[in-house]
């Protein structure tokens, strides 16, 4: 399974969030650190460790 994420570099830090969960940002000193932190936060978000999670979904309209 693959998940899309948005990321950018701000000075010496890499910041990012999972596209499906835009309210939950994380960071890392390198791009690889950021990816590891994104995996960690994904596990926390999908493992019911964080209450009241908001996420993005699609709605089909005619």
Phi, psi and omega in degrees: 000142178237146177235138177279146176220155179251135182212159177200162178256131178234105187057242183265002184246151173256129180242153178185171177207158177284135183306322182288338183231070187292346180277351188245088181273156172215177183212168176202158179286335176229168177296324177294320175300317179300315180299318178298318179292326176295321176297318178299313183291328176298316179297321178292318181293321183270351180261016179058031178269345180242124181281157172054051183284130174258141180217168180262139177221171177247144178235126179274127179235152180267000000 
